[in-house]
């Protein structure tokens, strides 16, 4: 039978990952706050204008259709349908109640956070176009934030599954490229400023990380009899001894 010390060592690596996740969350919060401040002081205008002008230089009919298709992959209706499909898949394949709960929290909470931030900063859009879901306030980009949360969650579920490592890396790469593509469509179609998209990605990353950390914490406590506080005490004690 495993002793508490052995159990603590066994869960030590996930504990380190949680610390890393919190650290990245803090970093992204700082970056978002700085970006928001620069947006309010109009210090990002030159950055936005340069990128918007570049997108205008490559406009053509074929690319218009590609971008319109891509932007739909981050729309509210599409992500809602995909979330329902993911919930069904998680239930049928694994009866993953915690995964389903935190996926709903991630997507639903992300939507509420987007609305809150938009009304907090009240930034106008470059252009208004209801056909591409470009109405209301602009900062941060809801498409960018929502797509990062949803596709990030899907990549997370694949990574923690029993799929082959090569397939997991392929999913991570595909999710990353898809998120960047959706963000670029919002700039190309005139729905958002580049800084809106960047802010959406930062805010989405913060919420995604915190939601996944909460899920991992709950599942960790469910799977291990040892208290997380014991692991924390051992972790701090070990490193204090190392530094002394």
JORA-V640058 format. One line per field, one symbol per residue. phi: phi as a letter, one per 30 degrees, with the letter a starting at -180 (. if undefined). psi: psi as a letter, one per 30 degrees, with the letter a starting at -180 (. if undefined). burial: I if it has 9 or more other ideal C-beta (glycine too) atoms within 8 Angstrom, else O. A space follows every 50 residues. Layout:
phi=???
psi=???
burial=???
//
This chain:
phi=.ddeddddddcddeddddddddddddddddddddddddddcidcdddddd dddddddcdaeddedddddddddcdddddddddddddddddddbhddded eddddddddddddeddddddchddddacbedchcbidccddddddddddd dddddddddddcddeddddddddddddddddddddddedidbdedddddd ddddddddddddddddddddddcbdddedddddddddddddddd
psi=kkleeeeeeegeeeeeeeeeeeeeeeeeeeeeeeeeeeeeggfgeeeeee eeeeeefgkleeeeeeeeeefffgleeeeeeeeeeeeeeeeeefhieeee efeeeeeeeeeeeeeeeefefhkllelkjffghilalfklkeeeeeeeee feeeeeeeegaglleeeeeeeeeeeeeeeeeeeeeeeefgfllefeeeee eeeeeeeeeeeeeeeeeeeeeefkfkkfeeeeeeeeeefeeef.
burial=OOOOOOIIOOIIOIIIIIOOIIOIIOOIIOIIOOIIOIIOOOOIOOIIOO IIOOIOOOOOOOIIOOIIOIIOIIIIOIIOOIIOOIIOOIIOOOOIOIII OIIIIIIOIIIOIIOOIIOOIOIOIOOOIOOIIIOOIIIIIIIIIIIIII IIIIIIIIIOOOOOOOIIOOIIOOIOOIIOIIIIIIIIIIIIIIIIIIII IIIIIIIIIIIIIIIIIIIIOOOIOIOIOIIIOIIOOOOOOOOO
//
